[in-house]
Amino acid sequence: MYKYLLPIFLFVVISSISLSAQDNRLAQQYFNDGEFEKAATIFKQLYEKHNNNDYYFSQYLKCLTELEDFDNAENLIKKQIKKNNKNYRLYLEYGNLLSKQRKEDEALTQYNLAIDKINNDVSSIRYLAIQFQNKQQYDLALKAYEKGIKANGPEEFSYYMAELFRAKGNTEKMIENYLISLRHQPSRINSLKTIFERYFTEDDFLELQMQLYSAIQENPDEEVYNEMLTWVFIHKKDYKGAMRQAKALDARYEENGGRVYQIASIASNAKDYKVAIDGFEYIIENKGMNSGFYIDAKKESLKCKRLQLVDGYEYSQEELFALKKEYESFLDEFGRSKTTAEIILQQAELEALYINDLNKGISLLNELIEYPGVYPRTLANAKLSLADFYLMDGEIWESTLLYSQVDKQYKDDLLGQEARYRNALLSYFAGDFEWAQTQFNVLKASTSKLIANDALDRSIFIMDNLALDTTAVPLIHFSQAELLVFQNKFDEAFLKLDTIRNTFPNHSLEDDAFYLKANIYKKLRDYDKSAIMYQNIIDNFADGIRADNAIFELAELYETQLNNLDKAAELYERILYDYSGSTYSVEARKRYRRISEENL
């Protein structure tokens, strides 16, 4: 007989499950449609029928809460707690219900009970803390994490605690916990850098730096802290501090100089050549030829020393010749071939532009061009420099020939556009203004913003000064003066500019003449006379096209050479108010803000 009862029993069970599933779907549909009374009736039946099933309990409670039937909801929770007083989620639900009734003190009691009752496993702690965090109950979330830390240690929770302290605005504790999490999970370093860059103020970075010092003292073998401190230095543009840190780590871990090379390269790109040179020289002196960075460090050190000259470094003749000797020493060590062509190009520019040995510069580049297998772009740059040197030496034909070769080879490349611009400038120097202007008009569409802007300025300049007079003589004098400046024949340039003023008084080129004189004096490092020329333009030609240029250049002189930051800030501010459409306005605003912040 029993064999007939079993199928019947199974049929009844399956039918019951099927009916429950149908009831559950119907109740859920009522709930989704906002018919909470109907949903509550069904969920209550299911809850009682299925021995107080947790799912049906939760759904029934939601219905009662939506109906604001708080008495029945509270009785339901108390009944459930009586059956299972170790389930922390019930206390959480009870607290939520009390909070909806604005009984915050009573809710807090239940929330604390939830924390007391919670298991010490990581997932339960995280779940409860997240529930509190979503309600902006940050102190409760922290309390949950603190319980988790006692049982499991800080590695699972310190990152999330840091996030909570960030939400609370507690910078000190936030950073403390971020650094704890970093020690346990060094792979987090990049995500933390992103957070710091996005949310930290400069005061926050200062606190981070101080805590990193302490963390490194307490955990001297934690390399990730040293790496983070180096990054903080770089963020603050304190490349000297970053280099000091990199050297210390290189020595401690007996590295091959790679870390130092990286910081030196960053400093070089930021134009902090002093720090960059220091780093490259450290590799050369301390790592020697066994380091894979030795040759590159030598090359970069020479490059940075040369770039210092371009950047306005106050060099002496002795320093120039010492640098020349370093170039020759490098080439003696590694030979003169396609692999050292870049170094030869740099030495040629040093010889021609700074030591004023034009013949030496021309000789070096002519030799370089003949080396087999030189990298094509290096060869093109060598030809451009050689063309410049020929122009400086008065060899116009040789110059235009080389410019044209590069233009033809790199027609759709920036190198080609640069060659075309220089060729157009050569035509301008030679007094062929119409041809030069035609070329400048084409180059206004250059993909290089610098070339496009320079070409536009030149085109407008030629058009303005040819349209005003029946004679091109004043412009011829001015273009010849510019060529003389290019050739470093400054005394002759001054005479040519004076000719314009004496022969054509009150000509529109007068402010341009003062501007060119100011630039000559700056090249000669006679900054006081340069400032006088710029000020003359500002006082007497405020409506001219050189006015904003003069204001910016004078501001820069006061900032970098004449040690008068107040005057520099005043001039930068004038650009913002009186010449807001100037191409200098964006940079002027940056510099004005920086000076203002430094003077606070």
C-alpha positions in Angstrom: 0.0 0.0 0.0 2.9 2.4 0.8 4.1 2.2 -2.7 0.8 3.9 -3.8 1.0 6.5 -1.1 4.5 7.8 -2.1 3.5 9.1 -5.5 0.4 10.8 -4.0 2.6 12.4 -1.3 5.0 13.7 -4.0 2.2 15.0 -6.0 0.8 16.9 -3.0 4.2 18.4 -2.2 4.9 19.4 -5.8 1.5 20.9 -6.2 2.0 22.8 -2.9 5.3 24.2 -4.1 3.7 25.1 -7.5 0.8 26.9 -5.8 3.3 28.8 -3.5 5.3 29.9 -6.5 2.2 31.2 -8.2 1.1 33.0 -5.0 4.6 34.5 -4.7 4.5 35.8 -8.3 1.0 37.2 -7.7 2.0 38.9 -4.5 5.1 40.4 -6.1 3.1 41.7 -9.0 0.7 43.4 -6.5 3.7 44.9 -4.7 5.3 46.2 -7.9 1.9 47.8 -8.8 1.7 49.5 -5.4 -1.2 47.3 -4.2 0.5 46.7 -0.9 -2.6 45.5 1.0 -3.3 42.7 -1.4 0.5 41.8 -1.5 0.6 41.8 2.3 -2.3 39.4 2.6 -0.6 36.8 0.3 2.9 37.3 1.8 1.4 36.8 5.3 -0.2 33.6 4.3 3.0 32.3 2.7 5.1 33.4 5.7 2.8 31.5 8.1 2.5 28.5 5.8 6.2 28.0 5.3 7.3 28.1 8.9 8.3 31.7 9.0 10.5 31.6 5.9 13.0 34.5 5.8 12.2 35.6 2.3 8.4 35.7 3.0 9.1 37.5 6.3 11.1 40.1 4.5 8.5 40.7 1.8 5.7 40.8 4.3 7.6 43.3 6.4 8.1 45.5 3.3 4.4 45.5 2.7 3.6 46.5 6.2 6.2 49.3 6.1 4.8 50.7 2.9 1.3 50.6 4.4 2.8 52.4 7.5 1.3 49.7 9.6 4.2 50.1 12.1 2.5 48.3 15.0 2.1 45.0 13.1 5.5 45.5 11.5 7.1 45.9 14.9 5.3 42.9 16.3 6.4 40.9 13.3 10.1 41.8 13.8 9.9 41.1 17.6 8.4 37.7 16.9 11.1 36.9 14.5 13.9 38.1 16.8 12.4 35.9 19.6 12.9 32.9 17.4 16.4 33.9 16.2 18.0 36.5 18.5 21.4 36.0 16.9 20.5 37.2 13.4 22.0 40.7 13.1 19.9 41.5 10.1 16.7 41.4 12.2 18.1 44.1 14.4 19.1 46.1 11.3 15.5 45.8 10.0 14.1 46.8 13.4 16.4 49.8 13.4 15.3 50.8 9.9 11.6 50.5 10.9 12.1 52.7 14.0 14.0 55.2 11.9 11.1 55.5 9.5 9.0 56.5 12.6 11.6 59.1 13.5 12.5 57.2 16.7 16.2 57.7 16.1 17.4 56.9 19.7 15.5 53.6 19.7 16.8 52.9 16.1 20.4 53.6 17.3 19.9 51.0 20.0 18.9 48.4 17.5 21.7 49.3 15.1 24.2 48.8 17.9 22.6 45.4 18.7 23.1 44.5 15.0 26.8 45.3 15.4 27.0 43.3 18.6 25.3 40.3 17.1 27.1 40.2 13.8 29.4 37.4 12.9 33.1 38.3 12.5 33.3 37.1 8.9 34.4 39.7 6.4 31.3 39.5 4.1 28.9 40.1 7.0 30.9 43.0 8.3 31.0 44.6 4.8 27.3 44.1 4.3 26.3 45.8 7.5 28.8 48.6 7.1 27.5 49.3 3.6 23.9 49.4 4.9 25.0 52.0 7.4 27.0 53.9 4.8 24.0 54.1 2.5 22.1 55.7 5.2 25.0 58.1 5.9 25.4 56.6 9.3 29.2 56.8 9.0 30.0 56.4 12.7 28.0 53.1 12.8 29.7 51.9 9.7 33.1 52.7 11.3 32.0 50.8 14.4 31.2 47.8 12.3 34.6 47.9 10.6 36.4 48.3 13.9 34.8 45.1 15.1 35.9 43.4 11.9 39.4 44.7 12.4 39.6 43.2 15.9 38.7 39.8 14.6 40.4 39.8 11.1 43.0 42.5 11.1 43.0 45.8 9.2 43.9 44.6 5.7 40.2 43.9 4.7 38.7 47.1 6.1 41.2 50.0 6.2 40.5 51.1 2.7 36.7 51.3 3.3 37.3 53.1 6.6 39.4 55.6 4.7 36.5 56.2 2.3 34.2 56.8 5.3 36.6 59.2 7.0 36.8 61.0 3.6 33.0 61.3 3.6 33.2 62.7 7.2 35.9 65.2 6.3 38.4 63.7 8.7 41.6 64.1 6.6 44.0 62.8 9.1 42.2 59.5 9.8 41.4 59.1 6.1 45.0 59.3 5.1 46.1 57.1 8.0 43.7 54.3 6.8 44.6 54.7 3.1 48.2 54.1 4.0 47.4 51.1 6.1 45.5 49.6 3.2 48.4 50.5 0.9 50.8 48.5 3.1 48.6 45.4 2.9 47.8 45.8 -0.8 50.6 47.7 -2.6 48.8 47.1 -5.9 46.3 49.8 -4.8 48.9 52.5 -5.3 47.7 53.7 -8.7 44.0 53.8 -7.6 45.0 55.8 -4.5 47.0 58.2 -6.7 43.9 58.8 -8.7 41.8 59.5 -5.6 44.5 61.9 -4.2 44.7 63.8 -7.5 40.9 64.0 -7.8 40.0 65.0 -4.2 43.0 66.2 -2.3 43.7 69.9 -1.6 47.3 71.1 -1.2 46.8 70.9 2.6 45.7 67.3 2.2 48.9 66.6 0.3 51.0 68.2 3.0 49.3 65.9 5.6 49.9 62.9 3.3 53.6 63.8 3.0 53.9 64.1 6.8 52.2 60.8 7.4 54.4 59.1 4.8 57.5 60.3 6.6 56.1 58.7 9.8 55.1 55.5 8.0 58.5 55.1 6.4 60.2 55.5 9.8 57.9 52.8 11.3 58.1 50.5 8.3 61.5 51.2 6.7 61.3 48.2 4.4 57.9 49.1 2.9 59.0 50.2 -0.6 55.5 51.2 -1.6 55.6 54.1 1.0 58.8 55.4 -0.5 57.3 55.1 -4.0 54.2 57.1 -2.9 56.3 59.8 -1.2 58.3 60.2 -4.4 55.0 60.6 -6.3 53.9 63.3 -3.8 57.1 65.2 -4.4 56.5 65.1 -8.2 52.9 66.2 -7.8 54.0 69.2 -5.8 56.7 69.8 -8.4 59.3 69.3 -5.7 61.7 67.5 -8.1 64.6 68.0 -5.7 62.8 66.1 -3.0 61.7 63.4 -5.4 65.3 63.0 -6.6 66.6 62.8 -3.0 64.1 60.0 -2.3 65.0 58.2 -5.5 68.7 58.2 -4.8 68.1 56.9 -1.2 66.0 54.0 -2.6 68.5 53.3 -5.3 71.3 53.0 -2.7 69.2 51.0 -0.2 68.1 48.4 -2.7 71.4 48.5 -4.8 69.4 49.2 -8.0 70.9 50.0 -11.4 69.8 53.7 -11.5 66.5 53.1 -13.2 64.4 54.9 -10.6 66.8 57.9 -10.5 66.7 58.0 -14.3 62.9 58.1 -14.3 62.8 61.1 -11.9 65.6 62.9 -13.8 63.6 62.5 -17.0 60.4 63.9 -15.3 62.4 66.8 -14.0 63.9 67.4 -17.5 60.4 67.5 -19.1 59.4 70.0 -16.4 62.4 72.1 -17.3 64.0 71.7 -13.8 67.3 71.1 -15.5 69.4 71.4 -12.3 67.7 68.4 -10.7 67.7 66.5 -14.0 71.4 67.0 -14.4 72.0 66.0 -10.8 70.2 62.7 -11.4 71.9 61.9 -14.6 75.3 62.7 -13.2 74.5 60.4 -10.2 74.0 57.5 -12.6 77.2 58.3 -14.5 79.3 58.6 -11.4 77.8 55.9 -9.2 76.7 53.2 -11.6 79.3 53.4 -14.3 79.2 51.6 -17.6 77.7 48.4 -16.1 74.4 50.2 -15.8 72.0 50.0 -18.7 71.3 53.7 -18.2 74.9 54.9 -18.4 75.0 56.0 -22.1 71.5 57.5 -22.0 72.3 59.3 -18.8 75.3 60.8 -20.4 73.3 61.9 -23.4 70.5 63.4 -21.4 72.9 65.2 -19.1 74.5 67.0 -22.1 71.1 67.7 -23.5 69.8 69.3 -20.2 73.0 71.4 -19.9 72.4 72.7 -23.4 68.7 73.3 -22.8 69.6 75.4 -19.8 71.2 77.9 -22.2 68.0 78.1 -24.3 65.9 78.5 -21.2 67.8 81.7 -20.1 70.3 80.2 -17.7 72.9 82.8 -16.6 75.9 81.0 -18.0 79.5 82.2 -18.1 82.1 81.7 -20.9 83.9 79.2 -18.7 80.7 77.1 -18.4 80.2 77.2 -22.2 83.7 75.9 -22.9 83.4 73.3 -20.1 80.2 72.0 -21.8 82.0 72.0 -25.2 84.7 69.8 -23.6 82.1 67.4 -22.3 80.6 67.0 -25.8 84.0 66.3 -27.2 84.8 63.9 -24.4 81.5 62.0 -25.1 82.2 61.8 -28.8 85.8 60.6 -28.1 84.4 57.9 -25.9 81.6 56.7 -28.2 82.8 57.8 -31.6 81.2 59.9 -34.3 78.6 58.0 -36.3 74.9 57.7 -36.9 74.4 56.5 -33.3 75.9 59.8 -31.9 74.4 62.1 -34.5 72.0 63.7 -32.0 75.0 64.7 -29.8 76.9 66.1 -32.7 73.8 68.2 -33.7 73.6 69.5 -30.1 77.4 70.4 -30.1 77.0 72.2 -33.4 74.2 74.4 -32.0 76.3 75.1 -28.9 79.3 76.1 -31.1 77.3 78.3 -33.5 74.7 79.9 -31.2 76.5 80.3 -27.9 80.3 80.1 -28.4 79.7 82.0 -31.7 82.0 79.7 -33.7 79.8 79.6 -36.7 82.4 77.8 -38.9 82.8 75.0 -36.3 79.0 74.5 -36.2 78.8 74.4 -40.0 81.8 72.0 -40.2 80.2 69.6 -37.6 76.9 69.4 -39.4 78.4 68.9 -42.9 80.3 65.9 -41.5 77.1 64.6 -39.8 75.2 64.8 -43.0 77.7 62.5 -44.7 77.5 59.8 -42.1 75.8 56.6 -43.5 72.5 55.5 -42.0 71.7 58.6 -39.9 68.1 58.5 -38.7 66.1 60.5 -41.3 64.5 62.9 -38.8 67.8 63.6 -37.2 69.3 64.2 -40.6 66.4 66.6 -41.4 66.9 68.5 -38.2 70.6 68.8 -38.9 69.8 70.3 -42.4 67.5 72.8 -40.8 70.2 73.9 -38.3 72.8 73.9 -41.0 70.5 76.1 -43.2 70.1 78.5 -40.2 73.9 78.7 -39.8 74.4 79.4 -43.5 71.8 82.2 -43.3 73.7 83.6 -40.3 76.8 83.5 -42.4 75.1 85.2 -45.3 75.0 82.1 -47.6 71.4 82.7 -48.7 71.5 80.2 -51.6 72.9 77.3 -49.5 70.3 78.1 -46.8 67.2 78.1 -49.1 68.5 74.9 -50.8 68.5 73.0 -47.5 65.2 74.3 -46.3 63.7 73.2 -49.6 65.1 69.7 -49.3 63.5 69.2 -45.9 60.3 70.7 -47.2 60.1 68.3 -50.1 61.0 65.2 -48.1 58.5 66.0 -45.3 55.8 67.8 -47.2 52.9 66.7 -45.0 54.9 66.6 -41.8 55.6 69.2 -39.1 59.2 69.1 -40.1 58.2 70.1 -43.7 56.0 72.9 -42.4 58.9 74.2 -40.2 61.2 74.2 -43.2 58.6 76.0 -45.3 58.2 78.6 -42.6 61.9 79.2 -42.3 62.2 79.5 -46.1 59.3 82.1 -46.1 61.1 84.0 -43.4 64.3 84.0 -45.5 62.3 85.5 -48.4 61.0 88.1 -45.9 64.6 88.9 -44.8 65.6 89.3 -48.5 62.8 91.8 -49.0 60.6 89.5 -51.2 57.5 90.4 -49.2 54.8 89.3 -51.6 56.2 85.8 -51.9 56.8 85.5 -48.2 53.3 86.6 -47.4 51.9 84.0 -49.8 53.8 81.3 -47.9 52.7 82.6 -44.5 49.1 82.6 -45.6 49.4 78.9 -46.5 51.1 78.2 -43.2 48.3 79.8 -41.2 46.6 76.4 -41.6 49.5 74.5 -40.1 48.7 71.7 -37.6 51.4 73.2 -35.4 49.8 76.0 -33.3 53.1 77.7 -32.9 53.8 77.8 -36.7 50.2 78.8 -37.5 50.3 81.7 -35.0 53.8 82.9 -36.2 52.7 82.7 -39.8 49.5 84.6 -39.1 51.4 87.3 -37.2 53.9 87.6 -40.1 51.2 87.8 -42.7 49.3 90.6 -40.9 52.5 92.4 -40.2 53.6 92.5 -43.8 50.0 93.4 -45.0 49.8 96.3 -42.5 53.1 97.8 -43.3 52.9 97.5 -47.1 49.4 98.9 -47.2 50.3 102.1 -45.4 53.0 103.5 -47.7 53.8 103.8 -51.3 57.3 102.7 -50.4 58.5 99.5 -48.9 61.7 101.0 -47.7 60.9 101.2 -44.0 59.8 97.5 -44.0 63.0 96.6 -45.9 65.1 98.3 -43.2 63.1 96.5 -40.5 63.4 93.0 -42.1 67.2 93.7 -42.6 67.4 94.6 -38.9 65.7 91.3 -38.0 68.2 89.4 -40.2 71.0 91.1 -38.4 69.6 90.0 -35.1 69.3 86.5 -36.4 73.0 86.7 -37.4 73.9 88.1 -33.9 75.1 91.4 -35.4 73.4 93.4 -32.7 75.2 96.8 -33.1 74.4 96.8 -36.8 70.8 95.9 -36.0 70.5 98.9 -33.6 71.8 101.2 -36.3 69.3 99.9 -38.8 66.4 100.4 -36.4 67.6 103.9 -35.6 67.6 104.6 -39.4 63.9 103.8 -39.5 63.1 106.2 -36.7 65.3 109.1 -38.0 64.3 108.8 -41.7 60.6 107.9 -41.2 59.5 109.6 -37.9 56.2 108.5 -36.4 56.1 105.5 -38.8 53.8 102.6 -37.7 57.0 100.5 -37.3 58.2 102.6 -34.4 56.7 100.3 -31.7 58.0 97.3 -33.6 61.5 98.8 -33.5 61.3 99.3 -29.8 60.1 95.8 -29.3 62.9 94.3 -31.4 65.4 96.4 -29.4 63.9 95.1 -26.2 64.5 91.6 -27.4 68.1 92.3 -28.4 68.8 93.7 -25.0 67.3 90.6 -23.4 69.5 88.4 -25.6 72.5 90.5 -24.4 71.2 90.0 -20.8 70.9 93.7 -20.3 67.5 93.3 -18.6 67.3 96.9 -17.3 67.5 98.3 -20.8 65.2 95.7 -22.1 62.6 96.7 -19.5 62.9 100.4 -20.6 62.1 99.5 -24.2 59.1 97.4 -23.2 57.9 100.2 -20.9 58.2 102.7 -23.7 55.8 100.6 -25.8 53.4 100.3 -22.9 53.4 104.0 -22.2 53.3 105.3 -25.8 51.8 102.6 -28.0 49.1 101.1 -25.7 46.7 100.6 -28.7 49.4 99.1 -30.9 49.7 95.4 -31.8 52.9 95.1 -29.7 51.3 96.3 -26.5 50.2 93.0 -25.0 53.5 91.4 -26.1 55.4 94.1 -24.3 53.3 93.8 -21.1 53.8 90.1 -20.9 57.5 90.2 -21.7 58.1 92.9 -19.1 56.1 91.0 -16.5 58.2 88.0 -17.2 61.4 90.0 -16.8 60.2 91.3 -13.4 59.3 87.8 -12.4 62.4 86.0 -13.5 65.2 88.5 -13.7 64.4 91.8 -12.0 63.1 90.3 -8.8 59.9 92.3 -8.5 57.0 89.9 -8.1 54.5 92.7 -7.2 55.2 94.5 -10.4 55.0 91.2 -12.4 51.6 90.4 -10.9 50.4 93.9 -11.7 51.4 93.6 -15.3 49.9 90.1 -15.7 46.7 91.4 -14.2 46.6 94.2 -16.7 46.6 91.7 -19.5 43.6 90.1 -18.0 41.6 93.3 -17.7 42.9 95.5 -20.6 43.8 92.8 -23.2 41.5 89.9 -22.4 41.5 88.7 -26.0 45.3 88.4 -26.1 46.9 85.1 -26.8 48.9 85.7 -23.6 45.7 85.9 -21.4 45.6 82.2 -20.4 49.3 82.1 -19.4 49.0 85.5 -17.7 46.1 84.2 -15.6 48.2 81.2 -14.5 51.2 83.3 -13.5 49.1 85.9 -11.7 47.4 83.2 -9.6 50.7 81.6 -8.8 52.3 84.8 -7.7 49.2 85.8 -5.7 49.2 82.4 -3.9 52.9 82.6 -3.1 52.5 86.1 -1.6 49.6 85.0 0.7 
